[in-house]
Amino acid sequence: MLALCAALACAACAPGAAPRGAQAAKAYVSSESGGIAVIDLDRLDITSTLDTGGKGPRGIAISTDGRYLLAANKGTGDLTVIDTRDGQLARRIPIGKNPEFVRVSGGQAFVTYEPGEPGKAGDDAPVPAQIAVIDLKDWRVTRAIPSGLETEGIEFSPDARLLLVTNEGDDTVSVYERASGRRLNLIKTPPGSRPRGIKVSPDGQRYIVTLESASAFLVLDAADYHILRTVPTRSGPYGAAFDRAGKRLFVAASRADTIQVFDAGSYENIANIATGKRCWHFSFTPDDARLLIACGRSNAVYVVDARTYQPLREVAGVALSWGIVTYPKSPGTLDAP
């Protein structure tokens, strides 16, 4: 009996284990054609599609406690909030033109949007993007942080004090003080490289920045942001994520229809996983056993074994899939445990 109790306690504490009484682990996948597909991770089947009330959901995030799902709707310029307990639309929050990325940290959500992307602001100067900051207690936009051109990825420092974003339109990475929104640093990447994804290493020592047009990623020192390495990839790298242990780095080389796996110490390319078309974002499952890959031009989520890299399943029926997160939370391009 004692041995059985110990085994049960150990299982409850395993990586990604859901709290007692919680529902089965799920993945949420945004579809630019409309809606959020819900995948049961035990069955690897779509169990429902959630209505966002808006058009063109892309960026997606889930609250720390798993109660609320957030999605940025490109076509209607707002943020959808869905109660995951019943799948019902809780509210829609106006953001601005072309909202794209969403990240949740603590009691706040951060949403990138581009108020002047197709237009100009005096003297033909491009209008920079902004980052809306939303209080998750009263669901109010508390401020907007001016950013660079075409702001893409969002990441936080391990202590959550800093906010880092990639700006593909002006080839920079901006570093902000999260509490005040004050810009502390601006890191320039090679001209025309178009930085897109950004991910902090689990040990907090490095940031990875993917350069879509340079087919490479940068390794930045987290202390002073100097470039430690430039590592070549296959064509069009976008989303990046470390495994939970920080031993491997996964990069979506989207134009090459490949997820590349690198040793996170040496940056040696140790495996290449064939995928579908336009696979920008991916997530581990909560037990770290599988990789879930959203492939927009294949209208599917590809499932592969995260250790052997062998294909396991293709979950079809997610038209123009864009982002993917899980609950319990997992390492991925759009979230972290």
Residue pairs with C-beta under 8 A, 6 or more apart in sequence:
11 17
12 20
14 287
15 244
15 286
15 287
15 288
15 337
16 25
16 285
16 286
16 287
16 288
16 328
16 330
16 337
17 286
17 287
17 328
18 24
18 25
18 286
18 328
22 66
22 328
24 40
24 41
24 42
25 41
25 42
25 285
25 286
25 287
25 326
25 327
25 328
26 38
26 39
26 40
26 41
26 47
26 326
26 327
27 38
27 39
27 41
27 283
27 285
27 292
27 301
27 324
27 325
27 326
28 36
28 37
28 38
28 39
28 50
28 60
28 62
28 69
28 324
28 325
28 326
28 327
29 36
29 37
29 39
29 60
29 294
29 301
29 318
29 321
29 322
29 323
29 324
30 36
30 57
30 58
30 59
30 60
30 71
30 294
30 321
30 322
30 323
30 324
31 37
31 49
31 57
31 318
31 319
31 320
31 321
31 322
32 56
32 57
32 58
32 74
32 296
32 319
32 320
32 321
32 322
33 319
33 320
34 51
34 52
34 55
34 56
34 57
35 49
35 50
35 51
35 52
35 57
36 49
36 50
36 52
36 57
36 60
36 69
36 71
36 82
37 46
37 48
37 49
37 301
37 317
37 318
37 321
38 46
38 47
38 48
38 49
38 50
38 87
39 45
39 46
39 47
39 292
39 301
39 315
40 47
41 285
41 286
41 326
44 303
44 312
44 313
44 315
45 315
46 315
46 317
46 318
48 87
50 69
50 82
50 87
51 89
52 71
52 73
52 80
52 82
52 89
53 73
53 80
53 89
53 92
54 71
54 73
54 75
54 76
54 78
54 80
54 92
55 73
55 74
55 75
55 76
56 73
56 74
56 75
56 76
57 71
57 72
57 73
57 74
57 80
57 322
58 71
58 72
58 73
58 74
58 99
58 100
58 322
58 323
59 71
59 72
59 99
59 100
59 101
59 102
59 111
59 112
59 322
59 323
59 334
60 69
60 70
60 71
60 72
60 102
60 322
60 323
60 324
60 325
60 334
61 69
61 70
61 102
61 103
61 104
61 109
61 325
61 334
61 335
62 68
62 69
62 70
62 84
62 104
62 325
62 326
62 327
62 329
62 335
63 69
63 70
63 104
63 136
64 104
64 106
64 329
66 84
66 327
66 328
66 329
67 83
67 84
67 85
68 81
68 82
68 83
68 84
68 90
68 136
69 81
69 82
69 84
70 79
70 80
70 81
70 82
70 102
70 104
70 109
71 79
71 80
71 82
71 102
72 79
72 80
72 95
72 99
72 100
72 101
72 102
72 111
72 113
73 79
73 80
73 92
73 99
74 98
74 99
74 100
76 92
77 94
77 95
77 96
77 97
77 98
77 99
77 113
78 92
78 93
78 94
78 95
78 99
79 92
79 93
79 95
79 99
79 102
79 109
79 111
79 132
79 134
80 89
80 92
81 89
81 90
81 91
81 92
81 93
81 139
82 88
82 89
82 90
83 90
84 327
91 139
93 134
93 139
93 141
94 141
95 111
95 113
95 132
95 141
96 113
96 114
96 115
96 130
96 132
96 144
97 113
97 114
97 115
97 116
97 117
98 113
98 114
98 117
99 111
99 112
99 113
99 132
100 111
100 112
100 113
100 114
100 151
100 152
101 110
101 111
101 112
101 151
101 152
101 153
101 154
101 334
102 109
102 110
102 111
102 154
102 334
103 109
103 110
103 154
103 155
103 156
103 334
103 335
104 110
104 136
104 335
105 156
105 160
105 178
106 160
107 135
107 136
107 137
108 133
108 134
108 135
108 136
109 133
109 134
109 136
110 131
110 132
110 133
110 134
110 154
110 163
111 131
111 132
111 134
112 129
112 130
112 131
112 132
112 147
112 151
112 152
112 154
112 165
113 129
113 130
113 131
113 132
114 127
114 129
114 130
114 150
114 151
115 127
115 129
115 130
116 126
116 127
116 128
117 127
117 129
117 150
119 127
120 126
120 127
121 127
126 149
126 169
128 146
128 147
128 148
128 149
128 151
129 147
129 148
129 149
129 150
129 151
129 167
129 169
130 144
130 145
130 146
130 147
130 151
131 144
131 145
131 147
131 151
131 154
131 163
131 165
132 141
132 144
133 141
133 142
133 143
133 144
133 145
133 181
134 140
134 141
134 142
135 142
143 181
145 163
145 176
145 181
147 165
147 167
147 174
148 165
148 167
148 169
148 170
148 172
148 174
149 167
149 168
149 169
149 170
150 167
150 168
150 169
150 170
151 165
151 166
151 167
151 168
151 174
152 165
152 166
152 167
152 168
152 195
152 196
152 197
153 165
153 166
153 195
153 196
153 197
153 198
153 199
153 209
154 163
154 164
154 165
154 198
155 163
155 164
155 165
155 198
155 199
155 200
155 207
156 162
156 163
156 164
156 178
156 200
157 163
157 164
157 200
157 204
157 222
158 200
158 204
160 178
161 177
161 178
161 179
162 175
162 176
162 177
162 178
162 184
163 175
163 176
163 177
163 178
164 173
164 174
164 175
164 176
164 198
164 207
165 173
165 174
165 176
165 198
166 172
166 173
166 195
166 196
166 197
166 198
166 209
167 173
167 174
167 195
168 194
168 195
168 196
168 212
171 188
171 189
171 190
171 191
171 192
171 193
171 194
171 195
172 186
172 187
172 188
172 189
172 195
173 186
173 187
173 189
173 195
173 198
173 207
173 209
173 220
173 225
174 183
174 185
174 186
174 187
175 183
175 184
175 185
175 186
175 187
175 225
176 182
176 183
176 184
177 184
185 225
187 220
187 225
189 195
189 209
189 211
189 218
190 211
190 214
192 213
192 214
193 211
193 212
193 213
193 214
193 216
194 211
194 212
194 213
194 214
195 209
195 210
195 211
195 212
195 218
196 210
196 211
196 212
196 237
196 238
197 208
197 209
197 210
197 217
197 237
197 238
197 239
197 240
197 251
197 252
197 333
198 207
198 208
198 209
198 210
198 240
199 207
199 208
199 240
199 241
199 242
199 333
200 206
200 207
200 208
200 222
201 207
201 208
201 222
201 242
201 246
201 264
202 242
202 244
202 245
202 246
203 246
204 222
205 221
205 222
205 223
206 219
206 220
206 221
206 222
206 228
207 219
207 220
207 222
207 225
208 217
208 218
208 219
208 220
208 240
208 242
208 249
208 251
209 217
209 218
209 220
210 216
210 217
210 233
210 237
210 238
210 239
210 240
210 251
211 217
211 218
211 237
212 236
212 237
212 238
215 232
215 233
215 234
215 235
215 236
215 237
215 253
216 230
216 231
216 232
216 233
216 237
217 230
217 231
217 233
217 237
217 240
217 251
218 227
218 229
218 230
218 231
219 227
219 228
219 229
219 230
219 231
219 267
220 226
220 227
220 228
221 227
221 228
229 267
231 262
231 267
233 251
233 253
233 260
234 253
234 255
234 256
234 258
234 260
234 272
235 253
235 255
235 256
236 253
236 254
236 255
236 256
237 251
237 252
237 253
237 254
237 260
238 252
238 254
238 280
238 281
238 333
239 251
239 252
239 254
239 280
239 281
239 282
239 333
239 334
240 249
240 250
240 251
240 252
240 333
241 249
241 250
241 282
241 283
241 284
241 331
241 332
241 333
242 248
242 249
242 250
242 264
242 331
243 250
243 284
243 288
243 306
243 331
244 284
244 288
244 331
244 337
246 264
247 263
247 264
247 265
248 261
248 262
248 263
248 264
248 270
249 261
249 262
249 263
249 264
249 267
250 259
250 260
250 261
250 262
250 282
250 291
251 259
251 260
251 262
252 258
252 259
252 275
252 279
252 280
252 281
252 282
252 293
252 333
253 259
253 260
254 278
254 279
254 280
257 274
257 275
257 276
257 277
257 279
258 272
258 273
258 274
258 275
259 272
259 273
259 275
259 279
259 282
259 291
259 293
259 304
260 269
260 271
260 272
260 273
261 269
261 270
261 271
261 272
261 273
261 309
262 268
262 269
262 270
263 270
271 309
273 291
273 304
273 309
274 311
275 293
275 295
275 298
275 302
276 293
276 295
276 297
276 298
276 300
276 302
276 314
277 295
277 296
277 297
277 298
278 295
278 296
278 297
278 298
279 293
279 294
279 295
279 296
279 298
279 302
280 294
280 296
280 322
280 323
280 333
281 293
281 294
281 322
281 323
281 324
281 332
281 333
281 334
282 291
282 292
282 293
282 294
282 324
282 332
282 333
283 291
283 292
283 324
283 325
283 326
283 330
283 331
283 332
283 333
283 334
283 335
284 290
284 291
284 292
284 306
284 326
284 330
284 331
284 332
285 291
285 292
285 306
285 326
285 330
286 326
286 327
286 328
286 329
286 330
288 306
288 330
288 331
289 305
289 306
289 307
290 303
290 304
290 305
290 306
290 312
291 303
291 304
291 305
291 306
292 301
292 302
292 303
292 324
292 326
293 301
293 302
293 303
293 304
293 324
294 301
294 318
294 321
294 322
294 323
294 324
295 301
295 302
295 321
296 320
296 321
296 322
297 320
299 316
299 317
299 318
299 319
299 320
299 321
300 314
300 315
300 316
300 317
300 318
300 321
301 314
301 315
301 318
301 321
301 324
302 311
302 313
302 314
302 315
303 311
303 312
303 313
303 314
303 315
304 310
304 311
304 312
305 311
305 312
323 334
324 332
324 334
325 332
325 334
325 335
326 332
326 335
328 337
329 335
329 336
329 337
330 337
331 337
